[in-house]
């Protein structure tokens, strides 16, 4: 147990606006998406991804978390604080929406994703939000197992038909 505590001391999660680094760390998650759904997702292109993150990194509501271990960047999370106004069908609510979590492929299953989720929970609590939302693609069993381990419950299903 002491080893685990010492190991976690070297792990650090901070907010970042370093869109170039986030673009680099996005490669593993983009690769998974492309492999699962090549008709839907593009192959990873650093310059295009960098421009996307450059355009969004300072927008209100978006937060980028950088995970480092021993000073080495190993992953990131892109989250958004969403405001859902009341309408005739739904009550108003706020959530933290997890757009992406990406961990360097060789560093998976070492607690890094869990550490990012802990920080996401802390941000939600700090903002008085009690709902974390996210989605993942059918067939992404790694994401499915990870989120299930963290207590996420399937609430609705999104279906489509290609014609």
N, CA, C and O of each residue as an XYZ file, in Angstrom:
652
protein
N       0.819     -1.195      0.000
C       0.000      0.000      0.000
C       0.860      1.255      0.000
O       0.536      2.222     -0.689
N       1.950      1.259      0.759
C       2.820      2.427      0.791
C       3.399      2.702     -0.592
O       3.527      3.859     -0.992
N       3.756      1.631     -1.334
C       4.292      1.805     -2.678
C       3.280      2.515     -3.563
O       3.644      3.396     -4.341
N       1.995      2.131     -3.449
C       0.949      2.752     -4.240
C       0.852      4.236     -3.927
O       0.739      5.057     -4.838
N       0.894      4.586     -2.656
C       0.812      6.002     -2.267
C       2.000      6.786     -2.795
O       1.830      7.900     -3.290
N       3.200      6.227     -2.700
C       4.389      6.908     -3.214
C       4.308      7.048     -4.732
O       4.686      8.080     -5.285
N       3.823      6.023     -5.392
C       3.703      6.059     -6.855
C       2.741      7.158     -7.273
O       3.009      7.877     -8.235
N       1.620      7.300     -6.563
C       0.630      8.317     -6.913
C       1.150      9.728     -6.640
O       0.634     10.686     -7.214
N       2.149      9.878     -5.785
C       2.709     11.199     -5.519
C       3.367     11.788     -6.762
O       3.394     13.008     -6.924
N       3.888     10.956     -7.625
C       4.558     11.435     -8.832
C       3.564     11.774     -9.939
O       3.912     12.430    -10.921
N       2.330     11.321     -9.769
C       1.281     11.561    -10.747
C       0.688     12.941    -10.484
O       0.348     13.267     -9.346
N       0.566     13.741    -11.520
C       0.059     15.108    -11.353
C      -0.944     15.399    -12.460
O      -0.700     15.091    -13.627
N      -2.069     15.992    -12.089
C      -3.066     16.423    -13.060
C      -3.227     17.925    -12.916
O      -3.490     18.432    -11.825
N      -3.067     18.631    -14.026
C      -3.214     20.084    -14.039
C      -4.070     20.492    -15.227
O      -4.197     19.752    -16.202
N      -4.653     21.676    -15.132
C      -5.354     22.223    -16.293
C      -4.312     22.811    -17.229
O      -3.297     23.356    -16.795
N      -4.585     22.690    -18.527
C      -3.628     23.177    -19.513
C      -4.343     23.837    -20.677
O      -5.513     23.566    -20.948
N      -3.616     24.708    -21.359
C      -4.065     25.264    -22.640
C      -3.028     24.957    -23.725
O      -3.058     25.551    -24.803
N      -2.127     24.040    -23.438
C      -1.076     23.660    -24.384
C      -1.670     22.769    -25.480
O      -1.586     21.542    -25.419
N      -2.266     23.412    -26.473
C      -2.979     22.689    -27.524
C      -2.055     21.807    -28.359
O      -2.502     20.805    -28.916
N      -0.781     22.161    -28.454
C       0.154     21.323    -29.212
C       0.391     19.987    -28.501
O       0.408     18.936    -29.141
N       0.570     20.032    -27.204
C       0.760     18.811    -26.436
C      -0.516     17.968    -26.420
O      -0.460     16.747    -26.567
N      -1.664     18.622    -26.242
C      -2.941     17.898    -26.265
C      -3.127     17.221    -27.623
O      -3.601     16.087    -27.689
N      -2.761     17.901    -28.695
C      -2.873     17.299    -30.031
C      -2.005     16.048    -30.148
O      -2.418     15.062    -30.759
N      -0.824     16.081    -29.575
C       0.038     14.895    -29.593
C      -0.584     13.761    -28.782
O      -0.597     12.611    -29.221
N      -1.094     14.090    -27.609
C      -1.671     13.080    -26.729
C      -3.007     12.544    -27.243
O      -3.479     11.506    -26.781
N      -3.615     13.247    -28.195
C      -4.877     12.809    -28.789
C      -4.695     11.622    -29.735
O      -5.660     10.912    -30.018
N      -3.502     11.401    -30.218
C      -3.264     10.372    -31.234
C      -3.818      8.995    -30.857
O      -4.473      8.378    -31.697
N      -3.595      8.476    -29.642
C      -4.113      7.135    -29.333
C      -5.637      7.033    -29.405
O      -6.168      6.052    -29.926
N      -6.339      8.033    -28.889
C      -7.805      7.960    -28.908
C      -8.336      8.127    -30.329
O      -9.321      7.489    -30.700
N      -7.695      8.977    -31.122
C      -8.125      9.138    -32.519
C      -7.877      7.847    -33.297
O      -8.683      7.475    -34.150
N      -6.784      7.171    -33.014
C      -6.478      5.909    -33.680
C      -7.536      4.847    -33.367
O      -7.967      4.109    -34.253
N      -7.947      4.778    -32.103
C      -9.004      3.827    -31.719
C     -10.290      4.134    -32.481
O     -10.932      3.228    -33.012
N     -10.664      5.407    -32.534
C     -11.879      5.787    -33.252
C     -11.781      5.427    -34.729
O     -12.728      4.891    -35.305
N     -10.651      5.719    -35.335
C     -10.466      5.424    -36.755
C     -10.531      3.912    -37.017
O     -11.139      3.474    -37.993
N      -9.907      3.128    -36.149
C      -9.925      1.672    -36.338
C     -11.327      1.093    -36.166
O     -11.717      0.171    -36.883
N     -12.084      1.639    -35.209
C     -13.438      1.136    -34.974
C     -14.428      1.584    -36.040
O     -15.298      0.812    -36.443
N     -14.302      2.811    -36.494
C     -15.277      3.404    -37.419
C     -14.576      4.175    -38.535
O     -14.671      5.401    -38.585
N     -13.863      3.468    -39.445
C     -13.119      4.186    -40.498
C     -14.019      4.936    -41.487
O     -13.556      5.849    -42.172
N     -15.285      4.563    -41.566
C     -16.205      5.300    -42.442
C     -16.656      6.612    -41.809
O     -17.203      7.484    -42.484
N     -16.421      6.738    -40.522
C     -16.899      7.893    -39.770
C     -15.761      8.820    -39.348
O     -15.891     10.043    -39.401
N     -14.643      8.221    -38.927
C     -13.522      9.004    -38.403
C     -12.367      9.076    -39.386
O     -12.124      8.149    -40.159
N     -11.660     10.198    -39.339
C     -10.468     10.397    -40.161
C      -9.255      9.810    -39.454
O      -9.250      9.641    -38.235
N      -8.231      9.504    -40.237
C      -6.956      9.114    -39.639
C      -6.384     10.332    -38.917
O      -6.644     11.476    -39.290
N      -5.609     10.061    -37.889
C      -4.988     11.124    -37.108
C      -4.072     11.958    -37.992
O      -3.236     11.426    -38.723
N      -4.244     13.280    -37.912
C      -3.388     14.225    -38.604
C      -3.032     15.312    -37.592
O      -3.878     16.118    -37.206
N      -1.783     15.320    -37.175
C      -1.354     16.227    -36.107
C      -1.730     17.680    -36.395
O      -2.275     18.353    -35.520
N      -1.452     18.174    -37.591
C      -1.704     19.587    -37.889
C      -3.190     19.937    -37.794
O      -3.547     20.989    -37.264
N      -4.052     19.063    -38.306
C      -5.494     19.312    -38.231
C      -5.991     19.262    -36.786
O      -6.786     20.101    -36.363
N      -5.518     18.276    -36.043
C      -5.928     18.126    -34.651
C      -5.420     19.311    -33.826
O      -6.139     19.840    -32.978
N      -4.186     19.718    -34.080
C      -3.616     20.869    -33.371
C      -4.468     22.116    -33.610
O      -4.752     22.860    -32.670
N      -4.873     22.348    -34.844
C      -5.697     23.520    -35.155
C      -7.046     23.448    -34.443
O      -7.538     24.455    -33.934
N      -7.640     22.258    -34.409
C      -8.911     22.085    -33.708
C      -8.774     22.483    -32.238
O      -9.568     23.270    -31.722
N      -7.765     21.934    -31.575
C      -7.575     22.231    -30.158
C      -7.194     23.689    -29.936
O      -7.597     24.285    -28.937
N      -6.434     24.266    -30.842
C      -6.084     25.684    -30.732
C      -7.354     26.547    -30.749
O      -7.458     27.526    -30.010
N      -8.315     26.171    -31.600
C      -9.554     26.927    -31.735
C     -10.491     26.766    -30.533
O     -11.311     27.647    -30.272
N     -10.382     25.666    -29.806
C     -11.353     25.374    -28.754
C     -10.800     25.531    -27.334
O     -11.577     25.661    -26.388
N      -9.493     25.521    -27.170
C      -8.880     25.426    -25.841
C      -9.240     26.592    -24.913
O      -9.199     26.430    -23.693
N      -9.588     27.749    -25.456
C      -9.923     28.901    -24.617
C     -11.421     29.186    -24.571
O     -11.835     30.175    -23.967
N     -12.237     28.348    -25.193
C     -13.681     28.585    -25.197
C     -14.267     28.349    -23.810
O     -13.843     27.458    -23.074
N     -15.256     29.175    -23.478
C     -15.924     29.041    -22.181
C     -16.503     27.643    -22.025
O     -17.088     27.081    -22.951
N     -16.325     27.107    -20.839
C     -16.909     25.817    -20.512
C     -15.995     24.635    -20.766
O     -16.210     23.563    -20.200
N     -14.976     24.804    -21.608
C     -14.070     23.696    -21.912
C     -12.888     23.707    -20.953
O     -12.322     24.755    -20.644
N     -12.533     22.523    -20.496
C     -11.393     22.354    -19.599
C     -10.563     21.191    -20.120
O     -11.094     20.130    -20.445
N      -9.269     21.401    -20.194
C      -8.341     20.361    -20.618
C      -7.445     20.011    -19.444
O      -6.809     20.880    -18.848
N      -7.404     18.736    -19.122
C      -6.589     18.245    -18.024
C      -5.405     17.480    -18.582
O      -5.560     16.639    -19.468
N      -4.240     17.770    -18.069
C      -3.011     17.095    -18.471
C      -2.560     16.200    -17.335
O      -2.445     16.651    -16.195
N      -2.304     14.935    -17.634
C      -1.795     14.001    -16.640
C      -0.322     13.772    -16.918
O       0.073     13.424    -18.030
N       0.488     13.976    -15.877
C       1.931     13.740    -15.972
C       2.352     12.794    -14.855
O       1.744     12.759    -13.785
N       3.383     12.043    -15.120
C       3.987     11.194    -14.100
C       5.488     11.415    -14.185
O       6.105     11.154    -15.218
N       6.068     11.894    -13.097
C       7.491     12.192    -13.092
C       7.870     13.233    -14.127
O       8.984     13.217    -14.650
N       6.943     14.145    -14.426
C       7.194     15.188    -15.420
C       6.940     14.764    -16.852
O       7.065     15.581    -17.764
N       6.586     13.503    -17.074
C       6.309     13.007    -18.427
C       4.816     13.085    -18.723
O       4.020     12.505    -17.984
N       4.412     13.786    -19.788
C       2.993     13.836    -20.144
C       2.535     12.477    -20.681
O       3.099     11.955    -21.642
N       1.498     11.912    -20.041
C       1.043     10.564    -20.402
C      -0.413     10.510    -20.822
O      -0.867      9.476    -21.313
N      -1.160     11.593    -20.646
C      -2.558     11.552    -21.037
C      -3.253     12.870    -20.806
O      -2.695     13.801    -20.225
N      -4.487     12.929    -21.274
C      -5.277     14.141    -21.094
C      -6.757     13.788    -21.082
O      -7.163     12.698    -21.484
N      -7.543     14.737    -20.612
C      -8.996     14.663    -20.693
C      -9.504     16.002    -21.200
O      -9.005     17.062    -20.820
N     -10.493     15.932    -22.055
C     -11.179     17.125    -22.551
C     -12.598     17.056    -22.020
O     -13.353     16.146    -22.361
N     -12.961     18.027    -21.181
C     -14.296     18.051    -20.600
C     -14.967     19.379    -20.895
O     -14.318     20.361    -21.253
N     -16.271     19.384    -20.736
C     -17.053     20.597    -20.970
C     -18.122     20.699    -19.891
O     -18.825     19.731    -19.600
N     -18.231     21.866    -19.314
C     -19.324     22.125    -18.380
C     -20.508     22.584    -19.224
O     -20.468     23.624    -19.882
N     -21.563     21.771    -19.181
C     -22.734     22.030    -20.016
C     -23.907     22.508    -19.170
O     -24.138     22.041    -18.055
N     -24.632     23.450    -19.742
C     -25.843     23.995    -19.122
C     -27.018     23.590    -20.014
O     -27.068     23.960    -21.187
N     -27.951     22.838    -19.458
C     -29.144     22.434    -20.192
C     -30.326     23.236    -19.653
O     -30.769     23.001    -18.529
N     -30.839     24.175    -20.437
C     -31.952     24.991    -19.934
C     -33.247     24.177    -19.865
O     -33.434     23.191    -20.578
N     -34.108     24.624    -18.995
C     -35.430     24.006    -18.908
C     -36.178     24.262    -20.203
O     -36.016     25.306    -20.836
N     -36.990     23.305    -20.585
C     -37.880     23.472    -21.733
C     -39.164     22.706    -21.424
O     -39.271     22.127    -20.343
N     -40.121     22.682    -22.309
C     -41.382     21.990    -21.997
C     -41.224     20.488    -21.729
O     -42.136     19.862    -21.189
N     -40.080     19.906    -22.100
C     -39.904     18.459    -21.972
C     -38.947     18.056    -20.861
O     -39.012     16.930    -20.368
N     -38.067     18.954    -20.465
C     -36.987     18.581    -19.549
C     -36.754     19.701    -18.538
O     -36.904     20.886    -18.837
N     -36.384     19.281    -17.337
C     -35.979     20.240    -16.321
C     -34.557     20.713    -16.634
O     -33.804     20.015    -17.313
N     -34.200     21.876    -16.149
C     -32.841     22.398    -16.349
C     -31.866     21.582    -15.509
O     -32.191     21.137    -14.408
N     -30.668     21.395    -16.048
C     -29.609     20.776    -15.261
C     -28.264     21.116    -15.856
O     -28.157     21.594    -16.986
N     -27.235     20.856    -15.061
C     -25.852     21.081    -15.482
C     -25.119     19.753    -15.412
O     -25.437     18.892    -14.591
N     -24.131     19.599    -16.286
C     -23.329     18.384    -16.246
C     -21.895     18.706    -16.641
O     -21.598     19.756    -17.211
N     -21.029     17.772    -16.320
C     -19.683     17.776    -16.873
C     -19.694     16.685    -17.931
O     -19.902     15.511    -17.626
N     -19.468     17.082    -19.172
C     -19.447     16.129    -20.279
C     -17.996     15.799    -20.612
O     -17.190     16.689    -20.880
N     -17.678     14.516    -20.590
C     -16.330     14.053    -20.920
C     -16.289     13.770    -22.414
O     -16.877     12.798    -22.888
N     -15.589     14.631    -23.153
C     -15.455     14.435    -24.595
C     -14.417     13.370    -24.923
O     -14.650     12.507    -25.770
N     -13.274     13.433    -24.253
C     -12.191     12.493    -24.541
C     -11.338     12.273    -23.303
O     -11.099     13.180    -22.506
N     -10.895     11.045    -23.178
C      -9.809     10.703    -22.266
C      -8.838      9.891    -23.097
O      -9.240      8.944    -23.773
N      -7.578     10.248    -23.054
C      -6.570      9.524    -23.826
C      -5.338      9.307    -22.954
O      -4.822     10.232    -22.326
N      -4.892      8.074    -22.937
C      -3.677      7.700    -22.224
C      -2.726      7.077    -23.237
O      -3.148      6.278    -24.073
N      -1.447      7.436    -23.170
C      -0.438      6.851    -24.050
C      -0.580      5.324    -23.978
O      -0.673      4.747    -22.895
N      -0.594      4.695    -25.139
C      -0.922      3.262    -25.232
C      -0.083      2.383    -24.311
O      -0.616      1.456    -23.701
N       1.195      2.646    -24.198
C       2.069      1.803    -23.369
C       1.873      2.039    -21.875
O       2.454      1.328    -21.056
N       1.061      3.029    -21.512
C       0.883      3.382    -20.105
C      -0.526      3.078    -19.580
O      -0.892      3.525    -18.493
N      -1.295      2.338    -20.329
C      -2.655      2.014    -19.911
C      -2.654      0.955    -18.824
O      -1.698      0.196    -18.662
N      -3.763      0.927    -18.080
C      -3.982     -0.036    -16.985
C      -2.988      0.157    -15.842
O      -2.578     -0.800    -15.184
N      -2.612      1.410    -15.622
C      -1.693      1.734    -14.517
C      -2.298      2.763    -13.566
O      -1.600      3.288    -12.699
N      -3.582      3.053    -13.719
C      -4.251      3.991    -12.828
C      -4.328      5.418    -13.340
O      -4.892      6.278    -12.664
N      -3.781      5.692    -14.509
C      -3.775      7.058    -15.019
C      -5.166      7.543    -15.400
O      -5.532      8.679    -15.102
N      -5.940      6.689    -16.056
C      -7.317      7.056    -16.406
C      -8.152      7.299    -15.164
O      -8.958      8.228    -15.118
N      -7.956      6.463    -14.162
C      -8.667      6.630    -12.890
C      -8.298      7.958    -12.246
O      -9.165      8.642    -11.704
N      -7.038      8.328    -12.297
C      -6.607      9.607    -11.727
C      -7.266     10.776    -12.451
O      -7.677     11.746    -11.815
N      -7.370     10.689    -13.785
C      -8.073     11.742    -14.531
C      -9.543     11.801    -14.125
O     -10.091     12.889    -13.948
N     -10.189     10.636    -13.975
C     -11.596     10.621    -13.567
C     -11.761     11.241    -12.184
O     -12.722     11.975    -11.955
N     -10.855     10.964    -11.268
C     -10.932     11.567     -9.937
C     -10.905     13.089    -10.035
O     -11.649     13.775     -9.335
N     -10.052     13.607    -10.898
C      -9.972     15.060    -11.060
C     -11.250     15.608    -11.696
O     -11.699     16.698    -11.342
N     -11.836     14.862    -12.631
C     -13.099     15.272    -13.247
C     -14.192     15.331    -12.179
O     -14.980     16.277    -12.159
N     -14.252     14.335    -11.290
C     -15.229     14.347    -10.201
C     -15.006     15.572     -9.311
O     -15.971     16.219     -8.902
N     -13.751     15.893     -9.007
C     -13.442     17.064     -8.174
C     -13.912     18.353     -8.837
O     -14.457     19.231     -8.168
N     -13.706     18.473    -10.138
C     -14.143     19.677    -10.865
C     -15.663     19.780    -10.815
O     -16.205     20.864    -10.600
N     -16.350     18.663    -11.011
C     -17.811     18.679    -10.950
C     -18.281     19.156     -9.574
O     -19.155     20.017     -9.473
N     -17.698     18.596     -8.528
C     -18.082     18.986     -7.160
C     -17.806     20.467     -6.925
O     -18.622     21.165     -6.323
N     -16.653     20.946     -7.400
C     -16.282     22.353     -7.229
C     -17.306     23.281     -7.882
O     -17.541     24.389     -7.400
N     -17.912     22.829     -8.976
C     -18.905     23.626     -9.697
C     -20.338     23.312     -9.256
O     -21.293     23.813     -9.850
N     -20.487     22.486     -8.216
C     -21.823     22.155     -7.728
C     -22.609     21.277     -8.692
O     -23.838     21.341     -8.736
N     -21.905     20.461     -9.459
C     -22.531     19.595    -10.466
C     -22.474     18.156     -9.974
O     -21.445     17.697     -9.478
N     -23.598     17.448    -10.118
C     -23.629     16.065     -9.639
C     -23.849     15.047    -10.762
O     -24.184     13.892    -10.499
N     -23.662     15.472    -12.002
C     -23.842     14.569    -13.146
C     -22.610     14.641    -14.048
O     -22.195     15.718    -14.475
N     -22.038     13.477    -14.326
C     -20.970     13.353    -15.311
C     -21.570     12.587    -16.486
O     -22.144     11.514    -16.303
N     -21.440     13.133    -17.682
C     -21.966     12.481    -18.883
C     -20.830     12.186    -19.846
O     -19.818     12.886    -19.863
N     -21.004     11.154    -20.638
C     -20.034     10.827    -21.670
C     -20.661      9.826    -22.620
O     -21.734      9.283    -22.355
N     -19.990      9.592    -23.711
C     -20.391      8.508    -24.594
C     -19.142      7.845    -25.138
O     -18.050      8.414    -25.105
N     -19.320      6.641    -25.635
C     -18.233      5.914    -26.280
C     -18.855      5.033    -27.350
O     -20.045      4.723    -27.300
N     -18.058      4.640    -28.295
C     -18.541      3.882    -29.435
C     -18.716      2.412    -29.097
O     -17.888      1.813    -28.412
N     -19.812      1.839    -29.590
C     -20.028      0.399    -29.471
C     -18.820     -0.281    -30.106
O     -18.373      0.107    -31.185
N     -18.311     -1.273    -29.443
C     -17.113     -1.956    -29.930
C     -15.848     -1.494    -29.232
O     -14.821     -2.169    -29.302
N     -15.907     -0.355    -28.560
C     -14.753      0.124    -27.796
C     -14.835     -0.516    -26.406
O     -15.226      0.126    -25.432
N     -14.462     -1.774    -26.341
C     -14.602     -2.540    -25.104
C     -13.699     -2.016    -23.991
O     -14.026     -2.149    -22.811
N     -12.571     -1.422    -24.360
C     -11.683     -0.841    -23.349
C     -12.417      0.287    -22.614
O     -12.420      0.337    -21.384
N     -13.037      1.188    -23.378
C     -13.787      2.284    -22.761
C     -14.979      1.739    -21.976
O     -15.247      2.191    -20.863
N     -15.685      0.783    -22.543
C     -16.847      0.213    -21.873
C     -16.475     -0.355    -20.500
O     -17.158     -0.081    -19.514
N     -15.411     -1.133    -20.432
C     -14.971     -1.723    -19.161
C     -14.504     -0.644    -18.182
O     -14.806     -0.706    -16.990
N     -13.769      0.336    -18.689
C     -13.252      1.404    -17.832
C     -14.391      2.174    -17.176
O     -14.381      2.382    -15.963
N     -15.372      2.598    -17.967
C     -16.466      3.396    -17.416
C     -17.377      2.560    -16.525
O     -17.912      3.065    -15.538
N     -17.554      1.302    -16.861
C     -18.341      0.415    -16.002
C     -17.661      0.279    -14.634
O     -18.326      0.309    -13.598
N     -16.341      0.128    -14.640
C     -15.566      0.042    -13.392
C     -15.772      1.292    -12.533
O     -15.730      1.222    -11.305
N     -15.993      2.432    -13.185
C     -16.174      3.691    -12.466
C     -17.634      3.970    -12.138
O     -17.972      5.066    -11.693
N     -18.501      2.986    -12.356
C     -19.893      3.109    -11.934
C     -20.815      3.819    -12.898
O     -21.924      4.191    -12.516
N     -20.392      4.021    -14.143
C     -21.268      4.666    -15.117
C     -22.347      3.678    -15.549
O     -22.082      2.490    -15.736
N     -23.551      4.182    -15.702
C     -24.702      3.374    -16.051
C     -25.237      3.842    -17.402
O     -25.382      5.039    -17.649
N     -25.525      2.884    -18.262
C     -26.103      3.221    -19.567
C     -27.496      3.788    -19.338
O     -28.340      3.149    -18.708
N     -27.733      4.992    -19.852
C     -29.009      5.650    -19.636
C     -29.871      5.653    -20.888
O     -31.094      5.551    -20.801
N     -29.242      5.768    -22.052
C     -30.001      5.742    -23.290
C     -29.130      5.169    -24.382
O     -27.911      5.076    -24.235
N     -29.746      4.793    -25.457
C     -29.004      4.242    -26.579
C     -29.220      5.132    -27.789
O     -30.324      5.618    -28.034
N     -28.176      5.332    -28.522
C     -28.204      6.117    -29.747
C     -28.115      5.116    -30.896
O     -27.164      4.338    -30.967
N     -29.077      5.131    -31.773
C     -29.087      4.184    -32.892
C     -29.090      4.950    -34.197
O     -29.440      6.129    -34.239
N     -28.695      4.269    -35.265
C     -28.713      4.900    -36.579
C     -28.989      3.840    -37.628
O     -28.885      2.640    -37.373
N     -29.342      4.313    -38.814
C     -29.551      3.441    -39.960
C     -28.917      4.124    -41.156
O     -29.241      5.270    -41.468
N     -28.032      3.439    -41.812
C     -27.389      3.981    -42.998
C     -28.224      3.599    -44.212
O     -28.541      2.425    -44.406
N     -28.582      4.590    -45.034
C     -29.400      4.316    -46.233
C     -28.691      4.772    -47.490
O     -29.226      4.623    -48.589
